[in-house]
Amino acid sequence: MHSGLLVFLWLLAVAGLQFIDLGTLTLVLAASVIAAARHAPARGKRLVKRVRFILIAIVILFAGFTPGEAIFVDWPAISPSREGMVLAYEHAARVLVVVLFVALLMEYLPAPRLVGALHALLRPLRPLGVPADRVAVRTLLVLRFVEAEKPPRWDHWISDDSNDLHEAIAVERQAFGTLDRVVIALLALSTCVLLW
């Protein structure tokens, strides 16, 4: 399948996460944890480890500062609220699912294909002033940072020795196949049905 179409479907899945209920979100979270553990275990663990403080902050802020019924009725001043715990779970689960989706996407689309996909998706927006080439190159630089086992220190970036401007940037471009055309037709048909 064309990498641009895969990224577009991935974006639809991430956007769709915002509209599912809590029960479905729990099932999607369980499925994404199982899929990441099976298909991208190292990358999934690394990315979840990098967002752990964001997840902790989400839980603390929502559970501790959302008004509602206290969980520990004997200590209402320090107790998180039931409503806050539900909101904390919901938002932390959404972030975790997106992170695991990123791990799966990056496992199956190497950086040159992923950057080529973004370039293909953004190319039609050139008349609107979106620089597809620059976005693709910047995305590749971010992916190199994300993929690093140990992120470089800030002073490493400004030294002349660490400058990797000499490296060629590889971007894979693909043609649409039959499966891609079928998926695009199904997406267009389902969009027409939903809008009708």
C-alpha positions, 0 to 999 in steps of 0.5 A, spaced: 500 500 500 502 507 498 505 510 504 501 516 503 495 512 504 497 509 510 499 515 513 492 518 511 489 512 514 493 513 520 491 520 521 483 518 520 484 513 526 488 518 530 482 523 529 477 518 530 479 516 537 476 523 539 469 521 537 469 514 541 466 512 547 470 510 553 468 503 553 470 503 545 477 507 547 478 501 552 478 496 547 482 500 542 487 501 548 487 494 549 488 492 542 494 497 541 497 495 547 497 488 544 499 490 537 505 494 539 507 489 544 507 484 538 509 488 532 513 493 535 516 492 543 522 496 543 520 502 539 513 502 543 516 501 550 521 507 548 516 512 546 511 510 552 517 511 556 518 518 553 511 520 554 511 518 561 511 524 565 506 527 560 501 521 562 503 522 569 501 530 569 495 528 565 492 524 571 494 528 576 491 534 573 485 531 571 484 527 577 486 532 582 483 538 580 476 536 577 470 537 581 466 532 583 465 526 588 471 524 592 473 517 592 476 517 599 470 520 603 474 520 609 479 525 606 475 529 601 481 535 601 486 530 598 482 525 595 481 525 587 474 526 584 471 520 581 469 524 575 476 527 575 479 519 575 474 518 569 477 524 565 484 522 567 483 515 564 480 517 558 485 523 556 491 518 558 488 512 554 488 517 548 495 519 548 497 512 550 493 509 544 496 515 539 503 513 542 502 506 540 500 508 533 506 512 532 510 506 534 506 501 529 507 506 524 514 507 525 515 500 525 512 498 518 514 505 515 522 506 515 523 514 515 525 515 508 518 512 506 514 516 512 517 522 509 515 520 502 508 519 504 508 526 508 511 529 502 506 526 497 500 528 502 502 535 502 504 536 495 497 538 493 497 544 498 503 547 495 498 553 492 496 554 499 503 556 501 505 549 504 512 548 503 512 540 502 519 539 501 521 543 508 516 539 512 519 533 509 526 534 511 524 537 518 520 531 519 526 527 517 530 531 522 525 530 528 525 522 526 532 522 527 532 525 534 526 520 536 529 514 533 536 515 537 537 510 543 539 516 547 537 523 545 543 527 544 544 533 549 543 540 547 550 542 546 551 536 541 547 540 536 551 546 536 558 543 535 561 543 528 562 535 529 555 533 530 553 537 524 550 532 519 548 536 514 553 533 509 548 526 509 544 526 503 536 525 505 533 519 502 526 520 500 522 514 497 516 516 492 511 510 490 506 510 485 499 508 487 497 501 486 490 497 485 489 496 492 490 504 493 485 506 488 480 501 491 481 504 498 481 511 496 474 509 492 471 506 498 473 512 502 470 517 497 464 512 497 463 512 505 464 520 505 459 521 500 454 516 504 456 520 511 455 526 508 448 525 504 
